[in-house]
Amino acid sequence: MTPELRNQLLTIIRSNTSEMIIEWSKFFEPEEKELQSRHYDDFLGFFEECILEGLDLHSDSAQTMALFLNRLCETIGEEYFFNFHNSVYSCYLKFPIFNVLDRNDAFHYPLALAITSFFESMTSRIMMSNLHKKREMVLSTTRELEEREAPLSEISDGVLMVTIVGTLDSNRVLMIIDKVLKRLEEDEISHVILEINAIFDMNTEIANQIIKLSNAIHFMGSMAYISGVNANIAKSLTHLGISLGDVKTFSTTKAAMKHISAFDPAP
């Protein structure tokens, strides 16, 4: 932006602040006007700083403006911000300025181009920031869910415990198998305890999935054990006529560890 354009825009902004706030308030319902007028007044203060730096998108004032708009997005809500009159809230901020420029016979292409480029960049920056936050949230949630799928903990040297919570289906057991086998590849694990105490609805499908998991552990050269077989689980397995094959079962992890210590004095 040339010094002439900058000074012209500064003069217009400083001389017509009240008029631009009134123009902005026309986009809103009566009960919204007061609050939105305050938002626009704050915006004009930040915008004036940006003009002083020539609407340079890399300037400190532009960074501050981006932070302000992001906070405003959070304040009024993303749904409202990104669906404002079939557009984006920040895109509309320039229209009261254009209106006043037009009334003062100061609306011309170079000035319109500079203002439009600035606001389009601000809007794009907000959208990218919002997208980045959502991606980070999805990744964080995915990592958390993966961790909850079956927390792994090496409770003793060479002894890995896999805690299974909830129900097991084919997709979930494949994820757990991948997770356990990867750990077995990376570390020297001789014994794996499958803790199933938190499985509240034992049935044939779940029992079959547990057997698949124990078989996969055996194929990697490690011993698999099942702990947490409480009275309810034992009753369910007996009632359904389900066998867990040759996998040794224990009521507690402590009992499983005692067996492992006797089997392998230095696991």
C-alpha positions in Angstrom: 0.0 0.0 0.0 1.4 3.4 -1.0 1.7 6.2 1.6 -1.0 8.1 -0.3 -3.5 5.2 0.0 -2.6 4.6 3.6 -3.1 8.2 4.6 -6.4 8.4 2.6 -7.7 5.3 4.3 -6.6 6.5 7.8 -8.4 9.8 7.3 -11.6 8.0 6.3 -11.5 5.6 9.2 -10.7 8.2 11.8 -13.4 10.6 10.5 -16.2 8.1 10.1 -15.8 5.6 12.9 -19.3 6.2 14.3 -20.9 5.9 10.9 -19.1 2.6 10.1 -20.3 1.2 13.4 -23.9 2.1 12.6 -23.5 0.5 9.2 -22.2 -2.7 10.8 -25.0 -2.8 13.3 -27.5 -3.0 10.4 -26.5 -6.6 9.8 -28.0 -7.6 13.1 -31.2 -8.0 15.0 -32.1 -5.3 17.6 -31.0 -7.4 20.6 -27.6 -8.0 18.9 -26.7 -4.5 17.8 -25.1 -3.2 21.0 -22.8 -6.1 21.5 -21.8 -6.3 17.8 -21.2 -2.6 17.7 -18.7 -3.0 20.5 -17.0 -5.8 18.6 -16.8 -3.6 15.5 -15.4 -0.7 17.5 -12.7 -3.0 18.8 -12.0 -4.2 15.3 -11.6 -0.7 13.9 -9.0 0.0 16.6 -7.0 -3.0 15.4 -7.6 -2.2 11.8 -6.2 1.3 12.2 -3.0 -0.2 13.5 -2.8 -2.5 10.5 -3.3 0.5 8.2 -0.4 2.3 9.9 1.8 -0.6 8.8 0.5 -0.5 5.3 -1.8 -3.6 5.6 1.3 -5.7 5.6 0.1 -9.2 6.2 3.4 -10.1 7.9 3.4 -7.2 10.3 2.9 -7.4 14.1 -0.4 -5.5 13.8 -1.6 -8.1 11.3 -0.7 -10.9 13.7 -2.6 -9.1 16.4 -5.6 -8.7 14.2 -5.5 -12.5 13.4 -5.5 -13.2 17.2 -8.4 -10.8 17.8 -10.5 -12.4 15.0 -9.7 -15.9 16.3 -10.8 -14.9 19.8 -13.9 -13.3 18.3 -14.6 -16.5 16.5 -14.5 -18.4 19.8 -16.6 -15.8 21.5 -19.5 -15.7 19.1 -19.2 -19.4 18.1 -17.7 -21.1 15.1 -21.1 -22.0 13.6 -22.2 -18.4 13.7 -18.8 -17.1 12.5 -18.5 -19.3 9.5 -22.1 -19.1 8.5 -22.7 -15.4 8.7 -25.2 -14.3 6.1 -24.2 -17.2 3.9 -20.5 -16.2 4.1 -17.8 -15.7 6.8 -18.1 -13.1 9.5 -14.7 -11.6 8.8 -15.5 -11.1 5.1 -18.4 -8.8 6.1 -16.2 -6.5 8.2 -15.0 -4.6 5.1 -18.4 -3.7 3.8 -19.1 -0.7 6.2 -15.7 0.6 5.2 -16.5 0.3 1.5 -19.8 2.0 2.1 -18.2 5.0 3.7 -15.5 5.1 1.1 -18.2 5.2 -1.6 -20.1 8.0 0.1 -16.9 10.0 0.3 -16.1 9.4 -3.4 -12.9 7.6 -2.3 -13.8 4.1 -3.5 -11.4 3.2 -6.2 -9.7 0.0 -7.4 -6.3 0.2 -5.8 -7.8 0.9 -2.4 -10.5 -1.7 -2.8 -7.8 -4.2 -3.9 -5.6 -3.5 -0.9 -8.5 -3.9 1.6 -10.0 -6.9 0.0 -6.7 -8.7 -0.2 -6.1 -8.0 3.5 -9.5 -9.3 4.6 -9.4 -12.4 2.4 -6.0 -13.2 3.8 -7.3 -12.8 7.4 -10.3 -15.0 6.6 -8.2 -17.7 5.1 -5.8 -17.5 8.1 -8.7 -18.0 10.5 -10.1 -20.9 8.5 -6.7 -22.7 8.3 -6.2 -22.1 12.0 -9.6 -23.6 12.8 -8.9 -26.5 10.5 -5.6 -27.1 12.2 -7.2 -27.1 15.6 -9.8 -29.6 14.5 -7.1 -31.9 13.0 -5.1 -31.7 16.2 -8.3 -32.5 18.2 -9.0 -35.5 16.0 -5.4 -36.7 16.3 -5.5 -36.3 20.0 -8.8 -38.1 20.3 -7.5 -40.9 18.1 -4.4 -41.3 20.2 -6.5 -41.3 23.3 -8.9 -43.9 21.9 -6.0 -46.1 20.7 -4.5 -45.9 24.2 -7.8 -46.9 25.7 -8.2 -49.8 23.3 -5.9 -51.9 25.5 -3.4 -50.1 27.7 0.0 -51.9 27.8 2.3 -51.8 30.8 5.4 -53.8 31.5 4.7 -54.7 35.1 7.9 -56.7 35.5 11.0 -57.4 33.5 9.8 -59.3 30.4 6.2 -59.4 31.6 3.7 -57.3 29.7 0.1 -56.7 30.9 -2.7 -55.9 28.4 -5.8 -54.5 30.0 -8.9 -55.2 27.9 -11.9 -53.0 28.7 -15.4 -53.3 27.3 -16.3 -55.6 24.5 -14.3 -57.2 21.7 -15.2 -57.5 18.0 -13.1 -58.5 15.0 -12.0 -54.9 14.2 -11.0 -54.1 17.8 -9.1 -57.3 18.4 -7.1 -56.7 15.2 -6.1 -53.3 16.5 -5.1 -54.8 19.8 -3.2 -57.6 18.2 -1.2 -55.1 16.0 -0.5 -53.0 19.1 0.7 -56.0 21.2 2.7 -57.6 18.4 4.5 -54.4 17.7 5.5 -54.2 21.4 6.7 -57.8 21.3 8.9 -57.0 18.3 10.4 -53.9 20.0 11.0 -55.4 23.5 12.1 -58.7 25.0 8.8 -59.8 26.3 8.5 -63.5 27.4 5.1 -63.4 29.1 1.9 -61.5 28.3 -1.0 -61.3 30.8 -4.4 -60.5 29.3 -6.4 -58.8 32.0 -10.1 -59.3 31.3 -11.6 -58.3 34.7 -13.2 -55.2 33.0 -15.2 -57.3 30.5 -18.7 -57.4 31.9 -20.5 -59.3 29.1 -18.6 -62.4 28.3 -19.9 -64.3 25.3 -18.8 -66.7 22.6 -17.6 -63.9 20.3 -15.5 -62.2 22.9 -14.0 -65.6 24.0 -13.0 -66.4 20.5 -11.4 -63.0 20.1 -9.4 -63.5 23.3 -8.2 -66.9 21.9 -7.1 -65.2 18.7 -5.1 -62.7 20.7 -3.5 -65.4 22.8 -2.6 -67.4 19.7 -1.0 -64.3 18.1 1.1 -63.9 21.2 2.2 -67.6 21.1 3.2 -67.2 17.4 5.6 -64.5 18.5 7.3 -66.9 20.9 5.8 -65.4 24.1 3.6 -67.1 26.7 0.0 -65.8 27.1 -2.0 -65.9 30.3 -5.5 -64.6 31.2 -6.1 -62.9 34.5 -9.2 -61.3 36.1 -11.4 -64.3 35.6 -14.0 -63.4 38.3 -17.1 -65.4 39.3 -19.3 -63.7 36.7 -16.9 -64.4 33.9 -16.4 -68.0 35.0 -20.2 -68.6 35.2 -20.7 -67.1 31.8 -18.0 -69.3 30.2 -19.4 -72.4 32.0 -23.0 -71.6 31.0 -22.1 -71.0 27.4 -19.8 -74.1 27.2 -16.9 -71.9 26.2 -13.3 -73.1 26.4 -10.3 -70.8 26.4 -8.2 -73.7 25.1 -4.8 -74.3 26.7 -4.4 -70.7 27.9 -3.8 -70.6 31.7 -6.3 -68.5 33.6 -6.1 -66.8 36.9 -8.4 -64.8 39.1 -5.9 -62.0 39.7 -2.8 -60.5 38.1 -0.9 -61.3 41.4 -1.8 -65.0 40.9 -0.6 -64.9 37.3 2.7 -63.2 38.4 3.2 -65.9 41.0 2.9 -68.6 38.4 5.2 -66.8 36.0 7.8 -66.4 38.8 7.7 -70.1 39.5 7.8 -70.9 35.8 10.6 -68.5 35.1 12.5 -67.4 38.3 14.1 -64.5 36.4 11.5 -63.2 33.9 
